[in-house]
Amino acid sequence: MRITALLIVAVALAGCTAGPAPSALDSPPPPPPPTSSQQMDFPQRPRAVPLDGLDPCAVLTPDQRTSLSLDNPPSAYVEKSFGDAKACTMRSTTSGNVARLALVLASGADVWLSENAQVEYAVSSIEGFAAITVRTPDLDDVCNVEIDVADGQFRDVMFRDGGNSTAVQQDHLCLGAQRVAEAAMASLLQKR
């Protein structure tokens, strides 16, 4: 009788125990990573405007630099972080802000849409060309506008606070980058 009672209790307890824990194989798979067509959500460029052979300090005309308050002489250099891109900085003695134009020949503008870029971005257009406004987390004193001009090439426009006594708001810096990018694109289209 005792053995029978123990068997009944054991069978009852076995019915009350939880089944095997659900495995990762039982749960639905995560959504697939975005495809390149999902990431490339910016407009197609109206035509290719290659940057090869251009002088970044000559993209903006003297009149454009004056209208943008970039009154110090432009200074050319090579930007190592963009694959040895030719670059040019211009400073405003009025606002203290600095603009930089870089002609990137080592990758396309879509590099900024990748999760690896770890930036916040918004896509718009300038003269029909995709323009990506880039904000890098924890860098509030700078804003970039990247313009898709040709396969494997983009023009980078950075606008930053040049060390003003009162910090410039990033929204203002992004507007400055947008204005410089618009002027540079208008000038580039006249040259090419």
N, C-alpha and C positions, 0 to 999 in steps of 0.2 A: 504494500500500500504506500509505504514511504517512497519507494522508487517511482511508482506511478505518479504520485503527487509532485515529485521533483521533476519528472519529465513534463508534466503539464505546465508547471511554472516555467521551466526552461523554454518550452515551445511558446508560451505566452510572452515571455520576455523577448524572445527572438523576433516575434511579430511586432514588438514595440520599438525595436532598435532602428536607428536611422539607416537608410540605405547608403550605398557608397557616395562619397562626396562628389558633386559634379566636377568634371574635369574641364580643362580649357577646350577640349575637343567637343564638349557638349554645348558650349556657349557659341553664339553667332560670331563669325569672324569680324574683326574691325573693318571699317570702310577702307577701300583701297586708297593708297596715297594719290594725291592729285596728279593727273597726267600733265604733260607739258602744255597741252592745249588748254587745260584748266588754269594753269599758272600764267600762261601767255594771254591774259585777258585784256591786253591793251590793243589799241587800234593798229591796223596795218599801216606802215609808213607809205606815203604817196609815191616815194621813189627813194633810191639809195643816194646818200650824200656821203661818200667816203671822206675820211679825215686824213688820209695819207698825204704827207708833204705839206700840211698846213702849219703855220706858226700860231700857237695859241695866243700869243700876245698881240697878234694882228687881227684876230677875229672881231673884236670890238673896235669900232672906229674911234678916233679921238673925240668926236662929237657925242657918240654914245657913252663913252666913259665919263664925259663931263655931265651929261644928263643923268647919269646914275651916281653922280658925286664920287666917282672913283678917280680922284685928282692926282694921286701920286703916280709916278711912272711905273708901267708894268715891269714885272721882274720874272724872267723865264727860269725854269728849272725842270728837272726830271722827277716825276712822282713814282717812286719805287713800288708803292703799294698797289698801283694800277698797272703793273707789268712794264715799268719804265716808260710810262706815258709822258709825252711832252705836256708841260703845264705852265701856267702863268698866274701870278698873284697880282692883285691891284688893291690898294688901300685907299680909304676915304679919310682925309684929314678932318673933314666936316663931322662925319658920324663916328669915325673910329672903326668902322666895320671893314672887313676884308673879303674880297671875292677871289675865287680861284677857278680857272677854267682848265680842264684837263681833257686831252684828246686820247681816249682809250682805244687801243687797237688790239688788245689781248683778250677781250671777251665782249659778249653782247650785253645789252641793258637788262636782259632777263635774269642775269645773275642776282639782281636785287629782289626778285620775286621768290627766290628759293628760301626754304626754311633755314638753310645754312647761313643766310645773310643776317638773320636775327635782328631785323629792323622792322619798323612800322612804315608802311608806304601807302601812298594814294596815287592812282593813275589818272592822268588827264591828258591833254594834248596841247602842243605848241606848233602852230603852222601845219597842223595835220599829222605831226610826228608824236609818238607816244612820249609822254613826260612823266617820270616817276618821282614824286616828292618823297624823299627819304628822311626819316627821323630815327636816329640811333638811340636806343634806350640809355639813359644816364649821361647823355651828351646834350645838354640843353643849350649850349652856346654855339650850335652849328646846325645848318640845314642844307641838304643837297637836292638838286634836281638833275636827274639823269635822263638824257634824251637819246632814244633809239634812232640812229641815223643810217646804219648799214648793217649787214650781217656781220656779227662778230666785232662791232664797233659801237661805241656810244660816247656822247659828250657829257662830261661831269661838270656841273656848276655847283660849287660850294660857296656858301655865304656864312661868315662867322663873326662873332663878337671879337673885335680886335683888342680887347682889354679895357673896355670902357669902365669908368668909375661906377656907373650904374649898369647892371647887367641888362642886356637887350633880351626881350622875350623871344622865345623860339618861333612863335607865330610871325613876329615881325621879320625874323631872319629868313623864314620860309618865303615870305612875300618878297624880300630882297633877292633871294635865289631865283624866284620865279621871274622877276623883272629882268635880271641879268640874263637868264636863260632865254627869255623872249627876244631881247635885243641881240644876243649872240646868234640865235637861230635865224633871225631876219637878215643879219649881216652875212651869215654863212650861206644862206640860199642865194644871195646876190653874187657871192663869189663863185659858187659852184653851179 
